[in-house]
Amino acid sequence: MILFLCEKKIYIGGSNISRLRLSNVDDISGIQQSYSEIKRINYIKDLNGYKPDERNSIKTVFDIVDDVFTEGTEELVVFAVDAISFHYFSNEVFPLVKNKNDKFTTVLSSVFPTTTSSSWLSVVTGSWPSEHGVYGTSFYQEELKGNYLWINNTLNKNDIRTFLGKDDPFNLSLTPKQTIFQKLQKKNVVSYYLGNHGVSELNPIRHHLTLGAEHIKPTWDYPNSKLQPRLLLDNLLKQVPALLNEKNKKKLIWIYVDFDDYIHEHGYGCLTSSKVWDDIFSFWDGYKSEKRKFILMSDHGQVKQDKTYFNALRESQIPSLFSSNTGGAGRVLYFYPQIGKEKTALEWVESIVKDTGKILRKDDLVKYKLLQPGFVAPQRIGDIIAIAGSSSFKSAGNMYEYEHGALTEHEMFVPFVMQ
């Protein structure tokens, strides 16, 4: 990894990645300049939102981590913090690390849709959703002839939900790429993955995200601790010192800090008051050493929304119009019209969305560079796509205080901090 110094800014370069500008956390003007620039070049006027950045997206982290070990670092600790927007981080968290000359930051874009399952898989495999085919929290799964929901590993067919078992024929990730943990194995780097995704023991997203790493699952009441962010973080951090003391010469410790559920329910303000950032950076400073580096990053942000009793999953159970339940990711909804019913189905969606969002067809996702041409498993995405454009959009998480999935700056742009 090569560092190009320029006043208070540095550039990270390497054989695998484009030059990525980082600013010292003290350099607020430099940080805001970078933020304004990445917003400017990715703004989509027709959608009043932002597309993923083609060079500096979260999938770049795959190559950054790889380059860190190429250049001689023996230990890397990654805080993979779910659901933190760059806007929130720059306003509330930067002040905690001012005058810390060893910390540098930049802004990265998420992917489309801006949701956990799509984004973290892009991070650990270095691939776009158009390559791995995970297009949201739920989507039509052709092999199983129903709408798949990843967090509970269930299949929805109209109003019937079935929990899937190990014998159900199902291939979640379609990318041929290795995870960063598998790639590092070839460099004799041992990877540890702390934390969990989803609640089903057979959840395939968890399997794909930890391939090549020793998965250290929570031994405490994980679902309840996720609603107590400081308790969740404390339980995770207690496990790290023992891993740092392992005899392996080179190691990656990947800490998945799942604040997503908490932010859904309470927003960002309560997260700030919980003092979790003090705990993270105190740990960071207390364990830093010459051969050890730290990264903190996120996958997507969240935005405040209006609560509504309208439930798209339930209301779209109209077999005469739709072949499957609504899929998508919170503030992005996929609709699967029956053959010959496309016009009537579109009119129904328009009556629901009205002026709260934008309705697209599948080809528009490539037109607006939300997905790349030739994206895999197009059948997983409905022929009609509704993307939120305001807080009153009737999202899949209709009763959440905060939600994500769409294209606002609060959902699309995330922080990246590196020692």
Stockholm file with secondary structure:
# STOCKHOLM 1.0

chainA/1-419         MILFLCEKKIYIGGSNISRLRLSNVDDISGIQQSYSEIKRINYIKDLNGYKPDERNSIKTVFDIVDDVFTEGTEELVVFAVDAISFHYFSNEVFPLVKNKNDKFTTVLSSVFPTTTSSSWLSVVTGSWPSEHGVYGTSFYQEELKGNYLWINNTLNKNDIRTFLGKDDPFNLSLTPKQTIFQKLQKKNVVSYYLGNHGVSELNPIRHHLTLGAEHIKPTWDYPNSKLQPRLLLDNLLKQVPALLNEKNKKKLIWIYVDFDDYIHEHGYGCLTSSKVWDDIFSFWDGYKSEKRKFILMSDHGQVKQDKTYFNALRESQIPSLFSSNTGGAGRVLYFYPQIGKEKTALEWVESIVKDTGKILRKDDLVKYKLLQPGFVAPQRIGDIIAIAGSSSFKSAGNMYEYEHGALTEHEMFVPFVMQ
#=GR chainA/1-419 SS CEEEEETTEEEEECSSSCCEEEEETTCHHHHHHHHHHHHHHHEEGGGTEECCCSSSBGGGHHHHHHHHHHTTCCEEEEEEETTCCHHHHHHHTGGGGTTCTTCEEEEEECCSSCSHHHHHHHHHHTCCHHHHCCCSSEEEEGGGTEEEETTTTEEEETTEEEECCTTSCCCCCCCCCCCHHHHHHTTTCEEEEESCCSSCTTCHHHHHHTTTSEEECCCSCHHHHTTSHHHHHHHHHTTHHHHHTSSCSSEEEEEEECCHHHHHHHCSHHHHHTTHHHHHHHHHHHTCBTTEEEEEEESCCCEECCCCSCCHHHHTCCTTTBSSCCEECSSEEEECBCTTCHHHHHHHHHHHHTTSEEEEETTHHHHTTSSCTTCSCGGGSCSEEEEECSTTSCCSSTTCSEECSSCSHHHHEEEEEEC
#=GC SS_cons         CEEEEETTEEEEECSSSCCEEEEETTCHHHHHHHHHHHHHHHEEGGGTEECCCSSSBGGGHHHHHHHHHHTTCCEEEEEEETTCCHHHHHHHTGGGGTTCTTCEEEEEECCSSCSHHHHHHHHHHTCCHHHHCCCSSEEEEGGGTEEEETTTTEEEETTEEEECCTTSCCCCCCCCCCCHHHHHHTTTCEEEEESCCSSCTTCHHHHHHTTTSEEECCCSCHHHHTTSHHHHHHHHHTTHHHHHTSSCSSEEEEEEECCHHHHHHHCSHHHHHTTHHHHHHHHHHHTCBTTEEEEEEESCCCEECCCCSCCHHHHTCCTTTBSSCCEECSSEEEECBCTTCHHHHHHHHHHHHTTSEEEEETTHHHHTTSSCTTCSCGGGSCSEEEEECSTTSCCSSTTCSEECSSCSHHHHEEEEEEC
//
